[in-house]
Amino acid sequence: VSRRRLAGAAVGTGIGFAALALSACATGPASTVSTITTRPTPKSAVLVIPSSLAPGSDQVAGSAFPTSTHWVVFVDQCLPCQAVPGTHTEWVAVTNDAGRSWTVRKTAMRVLPGAVMFADARDGWTTNGWVSHDGGLKWSEAKGPLGSVNDAVIVGHRVWAQGEVGRSLVTGVATGTVTGSALELIPVQPLPSGYYPGSLVAPSPSTVYLQGWGPSGAVMEVTRDGGRTWQLVKAPCGARKPGQVRAPIANLSAFTPDRLYLLCGTKTLKPPSVSRLLSFSADGGRTWDACGFPRARPR
C-alpha cells in the first residue's frame, strides 16, 4: 500500500501565473487590475492506493475538484521508475465525501494527464483528450480525427482541443460538446503554414486564443465566432535574435475575452541569460502595455 497526502486545493489552469501577473501590474492603472475569487481550500486527506508493484513509487498527476466534496485524482505508480513498458500502473481515485473514503480504479491511459477539467459533477475532460461521464471513475479516449491530443480546454458546454490529425505530423484544432465523447475539426484551421499550435486559452465559449510557434517565434491567433474565422494577434514577444537558444515563447492568461496577460521568455547560451517580458492588454491583444516584472523577495 502506498500513501500520498493530497492538499485538496481547487486548482485552475493559469491561476498561479495570473496571480503573478496581477502582482506585477498592480502598480499600473486601476483599470488593469482584476481580482480572483476562489472557494475555500478543503482540508487535506490521505489517499491510499493499492498496488501489486510494491514497494514502487507513486506520483500524483492531474487532479480536479468539481465540488468541495467531490475530488478526482490521477496517480502514476512505477517499479522501478523508468519509462519501460509494464513498469507503470495508472490509477484514478474518486471521493465524494471530501476524502473520508475513496474509490480507486486502474485506467487504460498510457500517460497520465497534466490537468483535468470538469464542466459539472459528471462530465470531465483531460488535457490529453480523455473523457468521463460518470464523475471521473471511467475514462475513454475521445473519438474523432485527432490521433493524439496535445492540449484541451473546456468552457461552458464546449471543449476545444489541438493535436496531430490521425498518424500524420499535421496538427489541427477540433471542438465538441462536453457531454459528448467526440471531437470534430473546425472548418477553418488557424496558424500559417510552418507554424505549430501550442496552448489553448478559452475565456468564453465563442472566444478562443491559440498560441503557436514557428520560424519567426511565438504567434497567437484568436477566434471570436466559435472557430469560423481567426485573426492574428500581434504579441509583444518579438522574433528570435542571433545567439538565442529558442525563439520567444509565450504564456497567456485571460480573465475575459479582452483582458489578457502575456509572459514572454527567451534563453541565450552565450552569454547565459534568460529574459522575460510581462505585458497586459485590455482590448483583446490589439495593444499591449509592459508590466514591471516582480523581483523575488528573500525569505
Disulfide bonds with the S-S distance in Angstrom:
Cys25-Cys291 1.96
Cys78-Cys81 2.30
Cys237-Cys264 1.94
